[in-house]
Amino acid sequence: MKLLNESLEKDEIDIHASDNTVDNCYDVILENEDYTIGNILNSELYTIFYNDLKILDYIGFKKMHPHDSDSILRLSLTDKTKGISTIKTILKSSVEGSIKTLEGIKGGFDGSR
């Protein structure tokens, strides 16, 4: 997760408009990531940006095939005037929130909470 955060800061994550019927939809390509990271991010994005803040119309995670090294996080923004910069901002926030959650879980096991 920390490597993903570093990649976001270095602008190395591939984010592009999604080729589908959903308006203002973007695909975030997670290279060398699998279901664990993808579903953690999906949950964080859904809880905060879909349910609470209503910034997202859609959030989904997909890995085309288990042998593929890449996976897709698909997001659709509610505000049609927003774009990739907003996706980067909410993704960074979700990664940071996920790191805090995982550190809390880890602390429950090693006593560092």
N, CA, C and O of each residue as an XYZ file, in Angstrom:
452
protein
N       0.839     -1.185      0.000
C       0.000      0.000      0.000
C       0.886      1.252      0.000
O       0.565      2.245     -0.654
N       1.996      1.199      0.733
C       2.884      2.360      0.766
C       3.533      2.590     -0.594
O       3.776      3.733     -0.984
N       3.815      1.505     -1.319
C       4.367      1.647     -2.667
C       3.356      2.304     -3.603
O       3.723      3.102     -4.466
N       2.102      1.965     -3.426
C       1.040      2.584     -4.217
C       0.960      4.078     -3.917
O       0.771      4.888     -4.824
N       1.103      4.437     -2.651
C       1.096      5.840     -2.247
C       2.269      6.586     -2.888
O       2.106      7.710     -3.363
N       3.445      5.963     -2.900
C       4.617      6.582     -3.531
C       4.399      6.745     -5.032
O       4.765      7.772     -5.604
N       3.812      5.751     -5.664
C       3.532      5.837     -7.100
C       2.552      6.964     -7.409
O       2.683      7.640     -8.430
N       1.576      7.166     -6.535
C       0.634      8.281     -6.706
C       1.350      9.620     -6.598
O       1.098     10.530     -7.388
N       2.243      9.739     -5.620
C       2.975     10.991     -5.433
C       3.884     11.294     -6.618
O       4.085     12.457     -6.967
N       4.432     10.253     -7.237
C       5.317     10.423     -8.394
C       4.542     10.486     -9.709
O       5.139     10.597    -10.780
N       3.209     10.416     -9.625
C       2.337     10.462    -10.799
C       2.629      9.310    -11.768
O       2.642      9.499    -12.985
N       2.863      8.117    -11.212
C       3.183      6.942    -12.016
C       1.995      6.002    -12.215
O       2.137      4.955    -12.847
N       0.850      6.356    -11.695
C      -0.340      5.514    -11.823
C      -1.085      5.895    -13.102
O      -1.343      7.072    -13.352
N      -1.424      4.894    -13.902
C      -2.162      5.125    -15.144
C      -3.642      5.345    -14.820
O      -4.330      4.437    -14.354
N      -4.114      6.563    -15.075
C      -5.523      6.908    -14.898
C      -6.012      7.483    -16.222
O      -5.455      8.458    -16.727
N      -7.042      6.883    -16.772
C      -7.568      7.364    -18.049
C      -9.084      7.199    -18.098
O      -9.676      6.438    -17.332
N      -9.690      7.937    -19.024
C     -11.143      7.846    -19.197
C     -11.513      6.423    -19.593
O     -10.857      5.804    -20.431
N     -12.562      5.922    -18.982
C     -13.007      4.553    -19.231
C     -13.868      4.498    -20.490
O     -14.669      5.396    -20.748
N     -13.693      3.451    -21.256
C     -14.462      3.264    -22.481
C     -15.698      2.415    -22.167
O     -15.710      1.205    -22.393
N     -16.735      3.072    -21.643
C     -17.989      2.387    -21.315
C     -19.138      3.386    -21.366
O     -18.949      4.527    -21.787
N     -20.308      2.973    -20.949
C     -21.494      3.828    -21.047
C     -21.723      4.703    -19.819
O     -22.661      5.501    -19.807
N     -20.901      4.575    -18.799
C     -21.052      5.370    -17.578
C     -20.417      6.742    -17.795
O     -19.274      6.835    -18.242
N     -21.158      7.811    -17.479
C     -20.650      9.171    -17.656
C     -19.528      9.480    -16.673
O     -19.540      9.026    -15.529
N     -18.555     10.265    -17.144
C     -17.466     10.774    -16.311
C     -16.799      9.652    -15.510
O     -16.600      9.761    -14.300
N     -16.464      8.586    -16.210
C     -15.920      7.383    -15.589
C     -14.443      7.233    -15.947
O     -14.035      7.491    -17.080
N     -13.655      6.814    -14.968
C     -12.213      6.681    -15.138
C     -11.740      5.325    -14.642
O     -12.269      4.774    -13.677
N     -10.723      4.799    -15.329
C     -10.079      3.557    -14.913
C      -8.728      3.889    -14.307
O      -7.935      4.631    -14.886
N      -8.479      3.332    -13.143
C      -7.178      3.434    -12.486
C      -6.551      2.054    -12.626
O      -7.085      1.069    -12.115
N      -5.417      1.982    -13.318
C      -4.748      0.705    -13.534
C      -3.774      0.475    -12.381
O      -2.826      1.235    -12.184
N      -4.029     -0.579    -11.635
C      -3.174     -0.941    -10.506
C      -2.220     -2.034    -10.976
O      -2.606     -3.195    -11.112
N      -0.975     -1.648    -11.221
C       0.012     -2.600    -11.721
C       0.559     -3.444    -10.581
O       0.886     -2.936     -9.508
N       0.649     -4.737    -10.836
C       1.176     -5.706     -9.869
C       0.416     -5.693     -8.552
O       0.992     -5.948     -7.494
N      -0.858     -5.399     -8.616
C      -1.709     -5.438     -7.419
C      -2.813     -6.458     -7.649
O      -3.210     -6.718     -8.785
N      -3.295     -7.024     -6.568
C      -4.302     -8.067     -6.690
C      -5.558     -7.710     -5.912
O      -5.808     -6.543     -5.609
N      -6.337     -8.720     -5.596
C      -7.630     -8.524     -4.944
C      -7.507     -7.884     -3.562
O      -8.384     -7.122     -3.155
N      -6.440     -8.181     -2.847
C      -6.305     -7.652     -1.487
C      -6.293     -6.131     -1.500
O      -7.134     -5.494     -0.865
N      -5.349     -5.554     -2.215
C      -5.235     -4.092     -2.279
C      -6.452     -3.500     -2.980
O      -7.003     -2.497     -2.526
N      -6.871     -4.108     -4.071
C      -8.010     -3.593     -4.822
C      -9.287     -3.529     -4.005
O     -10.015     -2.538     -4.066
N      -9.562     -4.562     -3.251
C     -10.792     -4.575     -2.454
C     -10.702     -3.685     -1.220
O     -11.715     -3.143     -0.779
N      -9.514     -3.527     -0.661
C      -9.346     -2.578      0.450
C      -9.645     -1.166     -0.047
O     -10.383     -0.420      0.596
N      -9.068     -0.801     -1.193
C      -9.318      0.530     -1.765
C     -10.782      0.689     -2.162
O     -11.380      1.738     -1.927
N     -11.350     -0.333     -2.755
C     -12.755     -0.296     -3.148
C     -13.637     -0.016     -1.931
O     -14.548      0.809     -2.001
N     -13.374     -0.689     -0.838
C     -14.152     -0.503      0.385
C     -13.993      0.908      0.940
O     -14.976      1.540      1.327
N     -12.771      1.396      0.980
C     -12.494      2.746      1.495
C     -13.176      3.803      0.623
O     -13.813      4.722      1.139
N     -13.041      3.671     -0.690
C     -13.667      4.618     -1.614
C     -15.189      4.568     -1.510
O     -15.847      5.608     -1.510
N     -15.738      3.377     -1.423
C     -17.189      3.217     -1.331
C     -17.734      3.860     -0.053
O     -18.702      4.619     -0.094
N     -17.109      3.552      1.065
C     -17.597      4.048      2.353
C     -17.546      5.567      2.436
O     -18.518      6.203      2.845
N     -16.424      6.146      2.052
C     -16.235      7.592      2.235
C     -16.796      8.404      1.070
O     -17.572      9.336      1.277
N     -16.404      8.052     -0.148
C     -16.703      8.918     -1.289
C     -18.002      8.578     -2.021
O     -18.520      9.407     -2.769
N     -18.529      7.380     -1.816
C     -19.819      7.025     -2.409
C     -20.939      7.204     -1.385
O     -21.899      7.932     -1.638
N     -20.824      6.557     -0.251
C     -21.880      6.614      0.772
C     -21.949      7.953      1.498
O     -23.010      8.574      1.564
N     -20.819      8.395      2.041
C     -20.812      9.576      2.908
C     -20.812     10.898      2.141
O     -21.711     11.718      2.321
N     -19.819     11.106      1.294
C     -19.651     12.404      0.627
C     -20.403     12.522     -0.697
O     -20.591     13.627     -1.206
N     -20.828     11.403     -1.250
C     -21.580     11.379     -2.515
C     -20.811     12.028     -3.669
O     -21.402     12.679     -4.531
N     -19.487     11.842     -3.675
C     -18.643     12.358     -4.754
C     -18.615     11.375     -5.925
O     -18.435     11.773     -7.076
N     -18.795     10.100     -5.621
C     -18.765      9.064     -6.650
C     -20.165      8.531     -6.941
O     -20.986      8.358     -6.041
N     -20.412      8.276     -8.232
C     -21.642      7.606     -8.661
C     -21.436      6.098     -8.730
O     -22.380      5.322     -8.580
N     -20.189      5.694     -8.960
C     -19.884      4.282     -9.137
C     -18.461      4.023     -8.682
O     -17.574      4.849     -8.894
N     -18.244      2.879     -8.059
C     -16.903      2.416     -7.710
C     -16.887      0.903     -7.874
O     -17.774      0.210     -7.376
N     -15.895      0.400     -8.560
C     -15.788     -1.041     -8.748
C     -14.347     -1.462     -8.930
O     -13.504     -0.674     -9.359
N     -14.075     -2.703     -8.602
C     -12.744     -3.274     -8.766
C     -12.867     -4.517     -9.627
O     -13.787     -5.317     -9.456
N     -11.923     -4.674    -10.563
C     -11.973     -5.838    -11.442
C     -10.565     -6.301    -11.794
O      -9.685     -5.504    -12.120
N     -10.389     -7.577    -11.719
C      -9.169     -8.211    -12.207
C      -9.642     -9.143    -13.312
O     -10.389    -10.088    -13.056
N      -9.215     -8.882    -14.527
C      -9.742     -9.619    -15.677
C      -9.535    -11.128    -15.546
O     -10.429    -11.913    -15.861
N      -8.357    -11.524    -15.081
C      -8.037    -12.942    -14.920
C      -7.049    -13.078    -13.765
O      -6.168    -12.231    -13.617
N      -7.170    -14.106    -12.956
C      -6.263    -14.254    -11.800
C      -4.776    -14.272    -12.163
O      -3.936    -13.927    -11.332
N      -4.444    -14.667    -13.386
C      -3.040    -14.692    -13.790
C      -2.532    -13.338    -14.279
O      -1.324    -13.155    -14.430
N      -3.429    -12.390    -14.526
C      -3.008    -11.048    -14.936
C      -2.340    -10.343    -13.767
O      -2.748    -10.507    -12.617
N      -1.317     -9.563    -14.065
C      -0.629     -8.842    -12.988
C      -1.316     -7.514    -12.668
O      -1.121     -6.962    -11.585
N      -2.108     -7.006    -13.592
C      -2.764     -5.719    -13.391
C      -4.243     -5.899    -13.065
O      -4.854     -6.919    -13.387
N      -4.793     -4.885    -12.423
C      -6.222     -4.867    -12.128
C      -6.745     -3.451    -12.348
O      -5.967     -2.512    -12.515
N      -8.052     -3.308    -12.346
C      -8.680     -2.021    -12.655
C      -9.579     -1.592    -11.506
O     -10.390     -2.367    -10.999
N      -9.415     -0.348    -11.114
C     -10.319      0.300    -10.169
C     -11.088      1.315    -11.005
O     -10.490      2.249    -11.538
N     -12.393      1.149    -11.129
C     -13.210      2.017    -11.986
C     -14.056      2.932    -11.120
O     -14.765      2.477    -10.222
N     -13.974      4.246    -11.401
C     -14.698      5.239    -10.618
C     -15.436      6.196    -11.537
O     -14.920      6.591    -12.583
N     -16.642      6.565    -11.142
C     -17.414      7.565    -11.865
C     -17.721      8.712    -10.910
O     -18.261      8.503     -9.823
N     -17.372      9.921    -11.327
C     -17.586     11.108    -10.501
C     -18.989     11.668    -10.691
O     -19.507     11.700    -11.807
N     -19.597     12.107     -9.601
C     -20.927     12.713     -9.635
C     -20.894     14.047    -10.366
O     -21.749     14.319    -11.209
N     -19.909     14.880    -10.045
C     -19.766     16.203    -10.647
C     -19.084     16.064    -12.006
O     -17.901     15.733    -12.084
N     -19.824     16.315    -13.054
C     -19.321     16.123    -14.415
C     -18.246     17.131    -14.810
O     -17.615     16.973    -15.856
N     -18.023     18.173    -13.988
C     -16.978     19.148    -14.296
C     -15.628     18.719    -13.723
O     -14.603     19.335    -14.017
N     -15.628     17.677    -12.917
C     -14.383     17.192    -12.310
C     -13.775     16.124    -13.203
O     -14.452     15.544    -14.052
N     -12.471     15.871    -12.997
C     -11.793     14.897    -13.842
C     -10.699     14.138    -13.126
O     -10.816     13.795    -11.950
N      -9.631     13.885    -13.864
C      -8.543     13.042    -13.374
C      -7.894     13.602    -12.112
O      -7.499     12.829    -11.239
N      -7.774     14.914    -11.993
C      -7.151     15.478    -10.783
C      -7.973     15.140     -9.537
O      -7.408     14.891     -8.472
N      -9.289     15.130     -9.664
C     -10.152     14.748     -8.538
C      -9.984     13.266     -8.223
O      -9.946     12.881     -7.054
N      -9.884     12.438     -9.248
C      -9.658     11.004     -9.047
C      -8.359     10.798     -8.273
O      -8.319     10.013     -7.326
N      -7.301     11.496     -8.669
C      -6.011     11.371     -7.975
C      -6.131     11.788     -6.516
O      -5.570     11.137     -5.635
N      -6.857     12.864     -6.258
C      -7.015     13.364     -4.888
C      -7.755     12.367     -4.008
O      -7.315     12.071     -2.897
N      -8.875     11.847     -4.498
C      -9.638     10.918     -3.657
C      -8.929      9.568     -3.534
O      -9.049      8.890     -2.514
N      -8.193      9.184     -4.572
C      -7.436      7.938     -4.499
C      -6.320      8.057     -3.461
O      -6.097      7.137     -2.674
N      -5.629      9.183     -3.462
C      -4.560      9.410     -2.477
C      -5.137      9.401     -1.069
O      -4.558      8.798     -0.165
N      -6.257     10.055     -0.876
C      -6.911     10.071      0.429
C      -7.301      8.659      0.865
O      -7.149      8.303      2.034
N      -7.798      7.866     -0.064
C      -8.201      6.495      0.246
C      -7.006      5.610      0.574
O      -7.077      4.774      1.475
N      -5.913      5.791     -0.151
C      -4.699      5.023      0.141
C      -4.192      5.370      1.537
O      -3.846      4.479      2.313
N      -4.149      6.664      1.859
C      -3.683      7.086      3.187
C      -4.606      6.560      4.286
O      -4.130      6.115      5.331
N      -5.914      6.605      4.063
C      -6.863      6.070      5.037
C      -6.715      4.569      5.208
O      -6.822      4.050      6.319
N      -6.469      3.877      4.111
C      -6.280      2.425      4.165
C      -5.011      2.061      4.924
O      -4.986      1.091      5.681
N      -3.959      2.846      4.716
C      -2.703      2.607      5.445
C      -2.940      2.749      6.943
O      -2.467      1.924      7.725
N      -3.663      3.784      7.348
C      -3.960      3.979      8.775
C      -4.774      2.816      9.335
O      -4.509      2.342     10.439
N      -5.753      2.365      8.579
C      -6.576      1.234      9.017
C      -5.729     -0.024      9.176
O      -5.845     -0.734     10.175
N      -4.877     -0.298      8.191
C      -4.031     -1.487      8.247
C      -3.019     -1.407      9.388
O      -2.720     -2.416     10.027
N      -2.493     -0.210      9.643
C      -1.567     -0.049     10.770
C      -2.286     -0.291     12.093
O      -1.703     -0.851     13.021
N      -3.548      0.128     12.185
C      -4.340     -0.133     13.390
C      -4.583     -1.618     13.599
O      -4.511     -2.118     14.722
N      -4.871     -2.318     12.512
C      -5.073     -3.767     12.598
C      -3.772     -4.447     13.019
O      -3.764     -5.323     13.884
N      -2.684     -4.031     12.397
C      -1.371     -4.590     12.745
C      -1.062     -4.341     14.213
O      -0.532     -5.215     14.898
N      -1.396     -3.143     14.697
C      -1.154     -2.791     16.094
C      -1.914     -3.676     17.062
O      -1.463     -3.909     18.184
N      -3.055     -4.164     16.638
C      -3.819     -5.084     17.470
C      -3.111     -6.418     17.667
O      -3.336     -7.112     18.659
N      -2.261     -6.767     16.723
C      -1.534     -8.032     16.815
C      -0.190     -7.887     17.517
O       0.212     -8.755     18.291
N       0.504     -6.780     17.239
C       1.842     -6.643     17.834
C       1.873     -5.726     19.058
O       2.939     -5.498     19.630
N       0.724     -5.204     19.461
C       0.647     -4.382     20.670
C       1.126     -2.956     20.510
O       1.366     -2.275     21.507
N       1.272     -2.479     19.266
C       1.792     -1.122     19.049
C       0.704     -0.060     18.945
O       1.005      1.091     18.627
N      -0.558     -0.419     19.207
C      -1.612      0.588     19.088
C      -1.547      1.588     20.184
O      -2.366      2.506     20.231
